[in-house]
Amino acid sequence: MSALMPRLFGDFTDWLETDFMLRPGQMIRVEDHITDKEYQLRAELPGLDPEKDVQVTVDKGVLTIHAERREEEQAKHRSEFRYGMLQRSVRLPANADEAHVKATYANGILSVTVPLTTAEPTGRQIPVTKAA
């Protein structure tokens, strides 16, 4: 029986150590930075094909990153597969130029740049009159 335990748990520990395993509350790790001219966001997404596995969308002031991995390996008498999906949304600054967002992917890092427009005054001054 003791010889059987490592064989049983060997496959189980491999499963636990996968680099894209999803756990409750797991999110894409990001860092962001804002200047007067742009909002920059960098997200960790290692091992993905940006053209097939990563989707970046902007809608009504919210930037959403969606990543999905589907891997299947087959060897003699054995096959393995890993599937996983991550998503992260962030609220953009009010003066974000949603029409000119750019995203690039290099070395496992997704970089998103959102230009900022000049802030226009949103309110108006109400004249105060003297009551008679």
C-alpha positions in Angstrom: 0.0 0.0 0.0 2.8 2.4 0.8 4.2 1.9 -2.7 0.9 2.8 -4.2 0.5 6.2 -2.3 3.2 8.1 -4.2 1.8 6.9 -7.5 -1.7 8.0 -6.6 -0.7 11.4 -5.2 2.0 12.1 -7.8 -0.6 12.8 -10.4 -2.7 14.7 -7.9 0.2 17.0 -6.9 0.9 17.7 -10.6 -2.7 18.8 -11.0 -2.4 21.2 -8.0 0.7 22.8 -9.3 -0.6 23.9 -12.7 0.2 27.5 -13.4 -3.3 28.5 -14.5 -5.5 26.7 -12.0 -8.4 28.8 -10.9 -9.4 29.3 -7.3 -12.2 31.3 -5.9 -11.3 35.0 -5.8 -8.3 34.6 -8.2 -8.0 37.6 -10.5 -5.6 38.8 -13.1 -2.8 40.7 -11.3 -2.5 44.3 -12.6 -0.7 47.5 -11.9 -1.8 50.9 -13.2 -0.4 54.4 -13.5 -2.1 57.6 -14.5 -0.6 60.9 -15.8 -2.1 64.0 -17.2 -2.1 62.5 -20.7 -2.8 58.8 -20.3 -3.9 55.9 -18.1 -1.6 52.8 -18.3 -2.5 49.4 -17.1 -0.2 46.3 -17.1 -1.5 42.8 -16.5 0.3 39.5 -15.9 -0.9 36.9 -18.4 2.1 34.5 -18.9 2.0 31.7 -21.4 -0.9 32.9 -23.5 -1.3 33.6 -27.2 -2.5 37.2 -27.3 -4.3 36.8 -30.6 -6.3 33.7 -29.5 -6.4 33.7 -25.7 -6.7 37.4 -24.7 -9.6 39.8 -25.3 -9.6 43.5 -24.3 -12.9 45.5 -24.4 -14.0 49.0 -23.4 -17.6 49.9 -22.8 -19.2 52.8 -21.0 -16.0 53.7 -19.0 -15.1 50.1 -18.1 -12.0 48.3 -19.4 -12.3 44.5 -19.3 -9.5 42.0 -19.8 -10.7 38.4 -20.6 -8.1 35.6 -20.8 -8.8 31.9 -21.5 -6.4 29.0 -21.9 -7.2 25.6 -23.4 -4.3 23.1 -23.4 -4.4 19.5 -24.3 -1.4 17.1 -24.4 -1.4 13.6 -25.5 1.3 11.0 -25.0 1.4 7.3 -25.2 -1.2 5.9 -22.8 -1.9 9.3 -21.2 -3.5 12.6 -22.0 -3.8 15.8 -20.0 -5.8 18.9 -20.4 -6.0 22.3 -18.6 -8.7 24.8 -19.1 -9.1 28.1 -17.3 -10.7 31.6 -17.6 -9.8 34.8 -15.9 -11.4 38.2 -16.2 -10.7 41.6 -14.7 -12.5 44.9 -15.1 -11.4 48.4 -14.1 -13.2 51.7 -14.2 -11.5 54.2 -16.4 -11.0 57.9 -15.6 -14.0 60.0 -16.6 -11.9 61.7 -19.3 -10.7 58.5 -21.0 -10.7 58.5 -24.8 -12.3 55.1 -25.4 -11.9 55.3 -29.2 -8.1 55.3 -29.0 -7.2 52.6 -26.5 -4.1 50.5 -27.5 -3.0 47.1 -26.2 0.2 45.2 -26.7 1.5 41.9 -25.3 5.2 41.0 -24.7 6.9 38.5 -22.4 3.7 37.6 -20.6 2.7 41.2 -19.9 -0.4 42.8 -21.4 0.1 46.6 -21.6 -3.0 48.8 -22.2 -2.7 52.5 -22.8 -5.7 54.8 -22.7 -5.3 58.4 -23.8 -7.0 61.1 -21.6 -8.7 64.1 -23.1 -8.6 67.5 -21.6 -11.2 67.7 -18.8 -14.1 69.9 -19.7 -16.1 71.6 -17.0 -19.1 69.5 -16.4 -21.2 71.9 -14.4 -22.5 75.4 -15.0 -22.8 78.4 -12.8 -26.3 79.4 -11.8 -26.8 83.2 -11.5 -28.2 84.2 -8.1 -30.7 87.1 -8.2 -31.9 89.2 -5.4 -35.4 88.4 -4.3 -37.8 91.3 -4.3 
